[in-house]
Amino acid sequence: MADRILIAVAAGREARAVLDALSPDAPTPDEWCIVSVGAAVGAVDVLRTGVGKSNAAGATARFLDPAR
């Protein structure tokens, strides 16, 4: 089992749906947010990236290596 899981979503409604499924009391995501919640599968990070491949790639890269 993985120690952490990253779920990247494009829009706020997607983030809210994922967070509701994982933990109904999770905080509401803001723009370009990362929300970490505990779940039965382990720690889960939900990353709102914005729409498009370049946004998804850039936000994920920044999440994985914030120093760059």
mmCIF file of the N, C-alpha and C atoms, coordinates in Angstrom:
data_MODEL
# 
_entry.id   MODEL 
# 
loop_
_atom_site.group_PDB 
_atom_site.id 
_atom_site.type_symbol 
_atom_site.label_atom_id 
_atom_site.label_alt_id 
_atom_site.label_comp_id 
_atom_site.label_asym_id 
_atom_site.label_entity_id 
_atom_site.label_seq_id 
_atom_site.pdbx_PDB_ins_code 
_atom_site.Cartn_x 
_atom_site.Cartn_y 
_atom_site.Cartn_z 
_atom_site.occupancy 
_atom_site.B_iso_or_equiv 
_atom_site.pdbx_formal_charge 
_atom_site.auth_seq_id 
_atom_site.auth_comp_id 
_atom_site.auth_asym_id 
_atom_site.auth_atom_id 
_atom_site.pdbx_PDB_model_num 
ATOM 1   N N  . MET A 1 1  ? 0.838   -1.177 0.000   1.00 0.00 ? 1  MET A N  1 
ATOM 2   C CA . MET A 1 1  ? 0.000   0.000  0.000   1.00 0.00 ? 1  MET A CA 1 
ATOM 3   C C  . MET A 1 1  ? 0.890   1.249  0.000   1.00 0.00 ? 1  MET A C  1 
ATOM 4   N N  . ALA A 1 2  ? 0.445   2.261  -0.709  1.00 0.00 ? 2  ALA A N  1 
ATOM 5   C CA . ALA A 1 2  ? 1.200   3.509  -0.802  1.00 0.00 ? 2  ALA A CA 1 
ATOM 6   C C  . ALA A 1 2  ? 1.059   4.317  0.492   1.00 0.00 ? 2  ALA A C  1 
ATOM 7   N N  . ASP A 1 3  ? 2.106   5.093  0.807   1.00 0.00 ? 3  ASP A N  1 
ATOM 8   C CA . ASP A 1 3  ? 2.045   5.974  1.972   1.00 0.00 ? 3  ASP A CA 1 
ATOM 9   C C  . ASP A 1 3  ? 1.162   7.179  1.709   1.00 0.00 ? 3  ASP A C  1 
ATOM 10  N N  . ARG A 1 4  ? 1.224   7.695  0.489   1.00 0.00 ? 4  ARG A N  1 
ATOM 11  C CA . ARG A 1 4  ? 0.444   8.871  0.108   1.00 0.00 ? 4  ARG A CA 1 
ATOM 12  C C  . ARG A 1 4  ? -0.117  8.656  -1.283  1.00 0.00 ? 4  ARG A C  1 
ATOM 13  N N  . ILE A 1 5  ? -1.256  9.243  -1.521  1.00 0.00 ? 5  ILE A N  1 
ATOM 14  C CA . ILE A 1 5  ? -1.909  9.182  -2.827  1.00 0.00 ? 5  ILE A CA 1 
ATOM 15  C C  . ILE A 1 5  ? -2.219  10.610 -3.246  1.00 0.00 ? 5  ILE A C  1 
ATOM 16  N N  . LEU A 1 6  ? -1.922  10.958 -4.499  1.00 0.00 ? 6  LEU A N  1 
ATOM 17  C CA . LEU A 1 6  ? -2.241  12.273 -5.043  1.00 0.00 ? 6  LEU A CA 1 
ATOM 18  C C  . LEU A 1 6  ? -3.361  12.113 -6.050  1.00 0.00 ? 6  LEU A C  1 
ATOM 19  N N  . ILE A 1 7  ? -4.428  12.867 -5.867  1.00 0.00 ? 7  ILE A N  1 
ATOM 20  C CA . ILE A 1 7  ? -5.522  12.914 -6.832  1.00 0.00 ? 7  ILE A CA 1 
ATOM 21  C C  . ILE A 1 7  ? -5.547  14.330 -7.387  1.00 0.00 ? 7  ILE A C  1 
ATOM 22  N N  . ALA A 1 8  ? -5.309  14.468 -8.687  1.00 0.00 ? 8  ALA A N  1 
ATOM 23  C CA . ALA A 1 8  ? -5.315  15.768 -9.348  1.00 0.00 ? 8  ALA A CA 1 
ATOM 24  C C  . ALA A 1 8  ? -6.642  15.937 -10.075 1.00 0.00 ? 8  ALA A C  1 
ATOM 25  N N  . VAL A 1 9  ? -7.317  17.044 -9.805  1.00 0.00 ? 9  VAL A N  1 
ATOM 26  C CA . VAL A 1 9  ? -8.596  17.349 -10.443 1.00 0.00 ? 9  VAL A CA 1 
ATOM 27  C C  . VAL A 1 9  ? -8.525  18.741 -11.049 1.00 0.00 ? 9  VAL A C  1 
ATOM 28  N N  . ALA A 1 10 ? -9.369  18.990 -12.044 1.00 0.00 ? 10 ALA A N  1 
ATOM 29  C CA . ALA A 1 10 ? -9.318  20.263 -12.749 1.00 0.00 ? 10 ALA A CA 1 
ATOM 30  C C  . ALA A 1 10 ? -10.156 21.349 -12.080 1.00 0.00 ? 10 ALA A C  1 
ATOM 31  N N  . ALA A 1 11 ? -11.330 21.002 -11.603 1.00 0.00 ? 11 ALA A N  1 
ATOM 32  C CA . ALA A 1 11 ? -12.279 22.020 -11.151 1.00 0.00 ? 11 ALA A CA 1 
ATOM 33  C C  . ALA A 1 11 ? -12.672 21.832 -9.697  1.00 0.00 ? 11 ALA A C  1 
ATOM 34  N N  . GLY A 1 12 ? -13.237 22.884 -9.149  1.00 0.00 ? 12 GLY A N  1 
ATOM 35  C CA . GLY A 1 12 ? -13.659 22.860 -7.757  1.00 0.00 ? 12 GLY A CA 1 
ATOM 36  C C  . GLY A 1 12 ? -14.731 21.825 -7.477  1.00 0.00 ? 12 GLY A C  1 
ATOM 37  N N  . ARG A 1 13 ? -15.663 21.649 -8.402  1.00 0.00 ? 13 ARG A N  1 
ATOM 38  C CA . ARG A 1 13 ? -16.712 20.645 -8.197  1.00 0.00 ? 13 ARG A CA 1 
ATOM 39  C C  . ARG A 1 13 ? -16.139 19.236 -8.155  1.00 0.00 ? 13 ARG A C  1 
ATOM 40  N N  . GLU A 1 14 ? -15.137 18.987 -8.973  1.00 0.00 ? 14 GLU A N  1 
ATOM 41  C CA . GLU A 1 14 ? -14.477 17.672 -8.933  1.00 0.00 ? 14 GLU A CA 1 
ATOM 42  C C  . GLU A 1 14 ? -13.784 17.471 -7.591  1.00 0.00 ? 14 GLU A C  1 
ATOM 43  N N  . ALA A 1 15 ? -13.092 18.502 -7.134  1.00 0.00 ? 15 ALA A N  1 
ATOM 44  C CA . ALA A 1 15 ? -12.405 18.419 -5.847  1.00 0.00 ? 15 ALA A CA 1 
ATOM 45  C C  . ALA A 1 15 ? -13.405 18.177 -4.725  1.00 0.00 ? 15 ALA A C  1 
ATOM 46  N N  . ARG A 1 16 ? -14.523 18.885 -4.756  1.00 0.00 ? 16 ARG A N  1 
ATOM 47  C CA . ARG A 1 16 ? -15.536 18.717 -3.720  1.00 0.00 ? 16 ARG A CA 1 
ATOM 48  C C  . ARG A 1 16 ? -16.098 17.301 -3.726  1.00 0.00 ? 16 ARG A C  1 
ATOM 49  N N  . ALA A 1 17 ? -16.342 16.734 -4.914  1.00 0.00 ? 17 ALA A N  1 
ATOM 50  C CA . ALA A 1 17 ? -16.869 15.372 -5.017  1.00 0.00 ? 17 ALA A CA 1 
ATOM 51  C C  . ALA A 1 17 ? -15.887 14.356 -4.449  1.00 0.00 ? 17 ALA A C  1 
ATOM 52  N N  . VAL A 1 18 ? -14.605 14.518 -4.772  1.00 0.00 ? 18 VAL A N  1 
ATOM 53  C CA . VAL A 1 18 ? -13.585 13.604 -4.255  1.00 0.00 ? 18 VAL A CA 1 
ATOM 54  C C  . VAL A 1 18 ? -13.480 13.734 -2.743  1.00 0.00 ? 18 VAL A C  1 
ATOM 55  N N  . LEU A 1 19 ? -13.452 14.959 -2.256  1.00 0.00 ? 19 LEU A N  1 
ATOM 56  C CA . LEU A 1 19 ? -13.333 15.178 -0.815  1.00 0.00 ? 19 LEU A CA 1 
ATOM 57  C C  . LEU A 1 19 ? -14.550 14.651 -0.060  1.00 0.00 ? 19 LEU A C  1 
ATOM 58  N N  . ASP A 1 20 ? -15.744 14.834 -0.633  1.00 0.00 ? 20 ASP A N  1 
ATOM 59  C CA . ASP A 1 20 ? -16.950 14.302 0.009   1.00 0.00 ? 20 ASP A CA 1 
ATOM 60  C C  . ASP A 1 20 ? -16.902 12.784 0.093   1.00 0.00 ? 20 ASP A C  1 
ATOM 61  N N  . ALA A 1 21 ? -16.366 12.146 -0.952  1.00 0.00 ? 21 ALA A N  1 
ATOM 62  C CA . ALA A 1 21 ? -16.274 10.682 -0.942  1.00 0.00 ? 21 ALA A CA 1 
ATOM 63  C C  . ALA A 1 21 ? -15.244 10.198 0.077   1.00 0.00 ? 21 ALA A C  1 
ATOM 64  N N  . LEU A 1 22 ? -14.159 10.934 0.238   1.00 0.00 ? 22 LEU A N  1 
ATOM 65  C CA . LEU A 1 22 ? -13.103 10.524 1.160   1.00 0.00 ? 22 LEU A CA 1 
ATOM 66  C C  . LEU A 1 22 ? -13.417 10.876 2.605   1.00 0.00 ? 22 LEU A C  1 
ATOM 67  N N  . SER A 1 23 ? -13.887 12.085 2.804   1.00 0.00 ? 23 SER A N  1 
ATOM 68  C CA . SER A 1 23 ? -14.124 12.573 4.160   1.00 0.00 ? 23 SER A CA 1 
ATOM 69  C C  . SER A 1 23 ? -15.129 13.723 4.096   1.00 0.00 ? 23 SER A C  1 
ATOM 70  N N  . PRO A 1 24 ? -16.385 13.496 4.445   1.00 0.00 ? 24 PRO A N  1 
ATOM 71  C CA . PRO A 1 24 ? -17.408 14.530 4.330   1.00 0.00 ? 24 PRO A CA 1 
ATOM 72  C C  . PRO A 1 24 ? -17.110 15.805 5.127   1.00 0.00 ? 24 PRO A C  1 
ATOM 73  N N  . ASP A 1 25 ? -16.275 15.732 6.142   1.00 0.00 ? 25 ASP A N  1 
ATOM 74  C CA . ASP A 1 25 ? -15.964 16.922 6.938   1.00 0.00 ? 25 ASP A CA 1 
ATOM 75  C C  . ASP A 1 25 ? -14.673 17.610 6.491   1.00 0.00 ? 25 ASP A C  1 
ATOM 76  N N  . ALA A 1 26 ? -14.170 17.256 5.308   1.00 0.00 ? 26 ALA A N  1 
ATOM 77  C CA . ALA A 1 26 ? -12.949 17.887 4.780   1.00 0.00 ? 26 ALA A CA 1 
ATOM 78  C C  . ALA A 1 26 ? -13.224 19.351 4.447   1.00 0.00 ? 26 ALA A C  1 
ATOM 79  N N  . PRO A 1 27 ? -12.195 20.193 4.506   1.00 0.00 ? 27 PRO A N  1 
ATOM 80  C CA . PRO A 1 27 ? -12.396 21.614 4.204   1.00 0.00 ? 27 PRO A CA 1 
ATOM 81  C C  . PRO A 1 27 ? -12.757 21.839 2.736   1.00 0.00 ? 27 PRO A C  1 
ATOM 82  N N  . THR A 1 28 ? -13.425 22.948 2.469   1.00 0.00 ? 28 THR A N  1 
ATOM 83  C CA . THR A 1 28 ? -13.786 23.302 1.102   1.00 0.00 ? 28 THR A CA 1 
ATOM 84  C C  . THR A 1 28 ? -12.545 23.783 0.362   1.00 0.00 ? 28 THR A C  1 
ATOM 85  N N  . PRO A 1 29 ? -12.298 23.248 -0.829  1.00 0.00 ? 29 PRO A N  1 
ATOM 86  C CA . PRO A 1 29 ? -11.101 23.655 -1.570  1.00 0.00 ? 29 PRO A CA 1 
ATOM 87  C C  . PRO A 1 29 ? -11.211 25.074 -2.113  1.00 0.00 ? 29 PRO A C  1 
ATOM 88  N N  . ASP A 1 30 ? -10.121 25.824 -2.036  1.00 0.00 ? 30 ASP A N  1 
ATOM 89  C CA . ASP A 1 30 ? -10.038 27.149 -2.636  1.00 0.00 ? 30 ASP A CA 1 
ATOM 90  C C  . ASP A 1 30 ? -9.397  27.005 -4.004  1.00 0.00 ? 30 ASP A C  1 
ATOM 91  N N  . GLU A 1 31 ? -9.199  28.115 -4.669  1.00 0.00 ? 31 GLU A N  1 
ATOM 92  C CA . GLU A 1 31 ? -8.562  28.079 -5.970  1.00 0.00 ? 31 GLU A CA 1 
ATOM 93  C C  . GLU A 1 31 ? -7.120  27.604 -5.833  1.00 0.00 ? 31 GLU A C  1 
ATOM 94  N N  . TRP A 1 32 ? -6.691  26.718 -6.721  1.00 0.00 ? 32 TRP A N  1 
ATOM 95  C CA . TRP A 1 32 ? -5.331  26.168 -6.744  1.00 0.00 ? 32 TRP A CA 1 
ATOM 96  C C  . TRP A 1 32 ? -4.930  25.654 -5.370  1.00 0.00 ? 32 TRP A C  1 
ATOM 97  N N  . CYS A 1 33 ? -5.695  24.722 -4.877  1.00 0.00 ? 33 CYS A N  1 
ATOM 98  C CA . CYS A 1 33 ? -5.479  24.277 -3.504  1.00 0.00 ? 33 CYS A CA 1 
ATOM 99  C C  . CYS A 1 33 ? -4.946  22.859 -3.433  1.00 0.00 ? 33 CYS A C  1 
ATOM 100 N N  . ILE A 1 34 ? -4.428  22.564 -2.286  1.00 0.00 ? 34 ILE A N  1 
ATOM 101 C CA . ILE A 1 34 ? -4.057  21.202 -1.933  1.00 0.00 ? 34 ILE A CA 1 
ATOM 102 C C  . ILE A 1 34 ? -4.745  20.921 -0.605  1.00 0.00 ? 34 ILE A C  1 
ATOM 103 N N  . VAL A 1 35 ? -5.509  19.863 -0.554  1.00 0.00 ? 35 VAL A N  1 
ATOM 104 C CA . VAL A 1 35 ? -6.173  19.469 0.675   1.00 0.00 ? 35 VAL A CA 1 
ATOM 105 C C  . VAL A 1 35 ? -5.712  18.070 1.007   1.00 0.00 ? 35 VAL A C  1 
ATOM 106 N N  . SER A 1 36 ? -5.206  17.880 2.196   1.00 0.00 ? 36 SER A N  1 
ATOM 107 C CA . SER A 1 36 ? -4.775  16.557 2.637   1.00 0.00 ? 36 SER A CA 1 
ATOM 108 C C  . SER A 1 36 ? -5.800  16.005 3.607   1.00 0.00 ? 36 SER A C  1 
ATOM 109 N N  . VAL A 1 37 ? -6.227  14.788 3.345   1.00 0.00 ? 37 VAL A N  1 
ATOM 110 C CA . VAL A 1 37 ? -7.181  14.137 4.232   1.00 0.00 ? 37 VAL A CA 1 
ATOM 111 C C  . VAL A 1 37 ? -6.712  12.730 4.521   1.00 0.00 ? 37 VAL A C  1 
ATOM 112 N N  . GLY A 1 38 ? -7.070  12.222 5.666   1.00 0.00 ? 38 GLY A N  1 
ATOM 113 C CA . GLY A 1 38 ? -6.803  10.835 5.994   1.00 0.00 ? 38 GLY A CA 1 
ATOM 114 C C  . GLY A 1 38 ? -7.956  9.989  5.460   1.00 0.00 ? 38 GLY A C  1 
ATOM 115 N N  . ALA A 1 39 ? -7.654  8.831  4.979   1.00 0.00 ? 39 ALA A N  1 
ATOM 116 C CA . ALA A 1 39 ? -8.696  7.953  4.442   1.00 0.00 ? 39 ALA A CA 1 
ATOM 117 C C  . ALA A 1 39 ? -8.314  6.518  4.747   1.00 0.00 ? 39 ALA A C  1 
ATOM 118 N N  . ALA A 1 40 ? -9.226  5.614  4.471   1.00 0.00 ? 40 ALA A N  1 
ATOM 119 C CA . ALA A 1 40 ? -8.973  4.195  4.718   1.00 0.00 ? 40 ALA A CA 1 
ATOM 120 C C  . ALA A 1 40 ? -7.789  3.686  3.904   1.00 0.00 ? 40 ALA A C  1 
ATOM 121 N N  . VAL A 1 41 ? -7.511  4.340  2.778   1.00 0.00 ? 41 VAL A N  1 
ATOM 122 C CA . VAL A 1 41 ? -6.409  3.908  1.922   1.00 0.00 ? 41 VAL A CA 1 
ATOM 123 C C  . VAL A 1 41 ? -5.085  4.546  2.317   1.00 0.00 ? 41 VAL A C  1 
ATOM 124 N N  . GLY A 1 42 ? -5.079  5.436  3.287   1.00 0.00 ? 42 GLY A N  1 
ATOM 125 C CA . GLY A 1 42 ? -3.874  6.145  3.685   1.00 0.00 ? 42 GLY A CA 1 
ATOM 126 C C  . GLY A 1 42 ? -4.076  7.632  3.485   1.00 0.00 ? 42 GLY A C  1 
ATOM 127 N N  . ALA A 1 43 ? -3.002  8.388  3.517   1.00 0.00 ? 43 ALA A N  1 
ATOM 128 C CA . ALA A 1 43 ? -3.092  9.830  3.342   1.00 0.00 ? 43 ALA A CA 1 
ATOM 129 C C  . ALA A 1 43 ? -3.346  10.153 1.879   1.00 0.00 ? 43 ALA A C  1 
ATOM 130 N N  . VAL A 1 44 ? -4.293  11.049 1.643   1.00 0.00 ? 44 VAL A N  1 
ATOM 131 C CA . VAL A 1 44 ? -4.676  11.423 0.284   1.00 0.00 ? 44 VAL A CA 1 
ATOM 132 C C  . VAL A 1 44 ? -4.542  12.930 0.145   1.00 0.00 ? 44 VAL A C  1 
ATOM 133 N N  . ASP A 1 45 ? -3.845  13.384 -0.893  1.00 0.00 ? 45 ASP A N  1 
ATOM 134 C CA . ASP A 1 45 ? -3.758  14.800 -1.224  1.00 0.00 ? 45 ASP A CA 1 
ATOM 135 C C  . ASP A 1 45 ? -4.614  15.035 -2.454  1.00 0.00 ? 45 ASP A C  1 
ATOM 136 N N  . VAL A 1 46 ? -5.496  16.030 -2.391  1.00 0.00 ? 46 VAL A N  1 
ATOM 137 C CA . VAL A 1 46 ? -6.331  16.398 -3.530  1.00 0.00 ? 46 VAL A CA 1 
ATOM 138 C C  . VAL A 1 46 ? -5.820  17.730 -4.037  1.00 0.00 ? 46 VAL A C  1 
ATOM 139 N N  . LEU A 1 47 ? -5.381  17.751 -5.275  1.00 0.00 ? 47 LEU A N  1 
ATOM 140 C CA . LEU A 1 47 ? -4.758  18.932 -5.882  1.00 0.00 ? 47 LEU A CA 1 
ATOM 141 C C  . LEU A 1 47 ? -5.655  19.460 -6.987  1.00 0.00 ? 47 LEU A C  1 
ATOM 142 N N  . ARG A 1 48 ? -6.102  20.693 -6.854  1.00 0.00 ? 48 ARG A N  1 
ATOM 143 C CA . ARG A 1 48 ? -6.890  21.335 -7.908  1.00 0.00 ? 48 ARG A CA 1 
ATOM 144 C C  . ARG A 1 48 ? -5.914  22.027 -8.846  1.00 0.00 ? 48 ARG A C  1 
ATOM 145 N N  . THR A 1 49 ? -5.904  21.601 -10.110 1.00 0.00 ? 49 THR A N  1 
ATOM 146 C CA . THR A 1 49 ? -4.884  22.055 -11.050 1.00 0.00 ? 49 THR A CA 1 
ATOM 147 C C  . THR A 1 49 ? -5.361  23.112 -12.022 1.00 0.00 ? 49 THR A C  1 
ATOM 148 N N  . GLY A 1 50 ? -6.642  23.160 -12.306 1.00 0.00 ? 50 GLY A N  1 
ATOM 149 C CA . GLY A 1 50 ? -7.146  23.981 -13.394 1.00 0.00 ? 50 GLY A CA 1 
ATOM 150 C C  . GLY A 1 50 ? -7.301  23.103 -14.629 1.00 0.00 ? 50 GLY A C  1 
ATOM 151 N N  . VAL A 1 51 ? -7.920  23.643 -15.648 1.00 0.00 ? 51 VAL A N  1 
ATOM 152 C CA . VAL A 1 51 ? -8.257  22.867 -16.835 1.00 0.00 ? 51 VAL A CA 1 
ATOM 153 C C  . VAL A 1 51 ? -7.088  22.844 -17.814 1.00 0.00 ? 51 VAL A C  1 
ATOM 154 N N  . GLY A 1 52 ? -6.834  21.686 -18.397 1.00 0.00 ? 52 GLY A N  1 
ATOM 155 C CA . GLY A 1 52 ? -5.831  21.550 -19.451 1.00 0.00 ? 52 GLY A CA 1 
ATOM 156 C C  . GLY A 1 52 ? -4.624  20.737 -19.027 1.00 0.00 ? 52 GLY A C  1 
ATOM 157 N N  . LYS A 1 53 ? -3.995  20.150 -20.044 1.00 0.00 ? 53 LYS A N  1 
ATOM 158 C CA . LYS A 1 53 ? -2.822  19.303 -19.777 1.00 0.00 ? 53 LYS A CA 1 
ATOM 159 C C  . LYS A 1 53 ? -1.663  20.088 -19.191 1.00 0.00 ? 53 LYS A C  1 
ATOM 160 N N  . SER A 1 54 ? -1.432  21.288 -19.688 1.00 0.00 ? 54 SER A N  1 
ATOM 161 C CA . SER A 1 54 ? -0.291  22.062 -19.190 1.00 0.00 ? 54 SER A CA 1 
ATOM 162 C C  . SER A 1 54 ? -0.510  22.491 -17.740 1.00 0.00 ? 54 SER A C  1 
ATOM 163 N N  . ASN A 1 55 ? -1.731  22.875 -17.387 1.00 0.00 ? 55 ASN A N  1 
ATOM 164 C CA . ASN A 1 55 ? -2.023  23.216 -15.988 1.00 0.00 ? 55 ASN A CA 1 
ATOM 165 C C  . ASN A 1 55 ? -1.847  22.006 -15.082 1.00 0.00 ? 55 ASN A C  1 
ATOM 166 N N  . ALA A 1 56 ? -2.349  20.861 -15.543 1.00 0.00 ? 56 ALA A N  1 
ATOM 167 C CA . ALA A 1 56 ? -2.224  19.644 -14.738 1.00 0.00 ? 56 ALA A CA 1 
ATOM 168 C C  . ALA A 1 56 ? -0.755  19.266 -14.547 1.00 0.00 ? 56 ALA A C  1 
ATOM 169 N N  . ALA A 1 57 ? 0.009   19.336 -15.611 1.00 0.00 ? 57 ALA A N  1 
ATOM 170 C CA . ALA A 1 57 ? 1.430   18.992 -15.517 1.00 0.00 ? 57 ALA A CA 1 
ATOM 171 C C  . ALA A 1 57 ? 2.182   19.972 -14.624 1.00 0.00 ? 57 ALA A C  1 
ATOM 172 N N  . GLY A 1 58 ? 1.941   21.253 -14.796 1.00 0.00 ? 58 GLY A N  1 
ATOM 173 C CA . GLY A 1 58 ? 2.638   22.261 -14.001 1.00 0.00 ? 58 GLY A CA 1 
ATOM 174 C C  . GLY A 1 58 ? 2.297   22.184 -12.522 1.00 0.00 ? 58 GLY A C  1 
ATOM 175 N N  . ALA A 1 59 ? 1.008   22.044 -12.211 1.00 0.00 ? 59 ALA A N  1 
ATOM 176 C CA . ALA A 1 59 ? 0.593   21.971 -10.803 1.00 0.00 ? 59 ALA A CA 1 
ATOM 177 C C  . ALA A 1 59 ? 1.118   20.705 -10.139 1.00 0.00 ? 59 ALA A C  1 
ATOM 178 N N  . THR A 1 60 ? 1.095   19.597 -10.864 1.00 0.00 ? 60 THR A N  1 
ATOM 179 C CA . THR A 1 60 ? 1.600   18.343 -10.304 1.00 0.00 ? 60 THR A CA 1 
ATOM 180 C C  . THR A 1 60 ? 3.103   18.417 -10.080 1.00 0.00 ? 60 THR A C  1 
ATOM 181 N N  . ALA A 1 61 ? 3.826   18.973 -11.039 1.00 0.00 ? 61 ALA A N  1 
ATOM 182 C CA . ALA A 1 61 ? 5.271   19.118 -10.877 1.00 0.00 ? 61 ALA A CA 1 
ATOM 183 C C  . ALA A 1 61 ? 5.603   20.012 -9.686  1.00 0.00 ? 61 ALA A C  1 
ATOM 184 N N  . ARG A 1 62 ? 4.873   21.087 -9.548  1.00 0.00 ? 62 ARG A N  1 
ATOM 185 C CA . ARG A 1 62 ? 5.127   21.998 -8.417  1.00 0.00 ? 62 ARG A CA 1 
ATOM 186 C C  . ARG A 1 62 ? 4.793   21.326 -7.083  1.00 0.00 ? 62 ARG A C  1 
ATOM 187 N N  . PHE A 1 63 ? 3.742   20.517 -7.070  1.00 0.00 ? 63 PHE A N  1 
ATOM 188 C CA . PHE A 1 63 ? 3.393   19.779 -5.853  1.00 0.00 ? 63 PHE A CA 1 
ATOM 189 C C  . PHE A 1 63 ? 4.495   18.794 -5.478  1.00 0.00 ? 63 PHE A C  1 
ATOM 190 N N  . LEU A 1 64 ? 5.008   18.077 -6.470  1.00 0.00 ? 64 LEU A N  1 
ATOM 191 C CA . LEU A 1 64 ? 6.017   17.047 -6.211  1.00 0.00 ? 64 LEU A CA 1 
ATOM 192 C C  . LEU A 1 64 ? 7.376   17.636 -5.862  1.00 0.00 ? 64 LEU A C  1 
ATOM 193 N N  . ASP A 1 65 ? 7.702   18.814 -6.406  1.00 0.00 ? 65 ASP A N  1 
ATOM 194 C CA . ASP A 1 65 ? 8.990   19.446 -6.131  1.00 0.00 ? 65 ASP A CA 1 
ATOM 195 C C  . ASP A 1 65 ? 8.782   20.947 -5.962  1.00 0.00 ? 65 ASP A C  1 
ATOM 196 N N  . PRO A 1 66 ? 8.332   21.405 -4.801  1.00 0.00 ? 66 PRO A N  1 
ATOM 197 C CA . PRO A 1 66 ? 8.023   22.815 -4.611  1.00 0.00 ? 66 PRO A CA 1 
ATOM 198 C C  . PRO A 1 66 ? 9.232   23.755 -4.693  1.00 0.00 ? 66 PRO A C  1 
ATOM 199 N N  . ALA A 1 67 ? 10.442  23.218 -4.616  1.00 0.00 ? 67 ALA A N  1 
ATOM 200 C CA . ALA A 1 67 ? 11.636  24.061 -4.675  1.00 0.00 ? 67 ALA A CA 1 
ATOM 201 C C  . ALA A 1 67 ? 11.953  24.536 -6.094  1.00 0.00 ? 67 ALA A C  1 
ATOM 202 N N  . ARG A 1 68 ? 11.376  23.899 -7.090  1.00 0.00 ? 68 ARG A N  1 
ATOM 203 C CA . ARG A 1 68 ? 11.688  24.267 -8.484  1.00 0.00 ? 68 ARG A CA 1 
ATOM 204 C C  . ARG A 1 68 ? 10.848  25.381 -8.975  1.00 0.00 ? 68 ARG A C  1 
# 
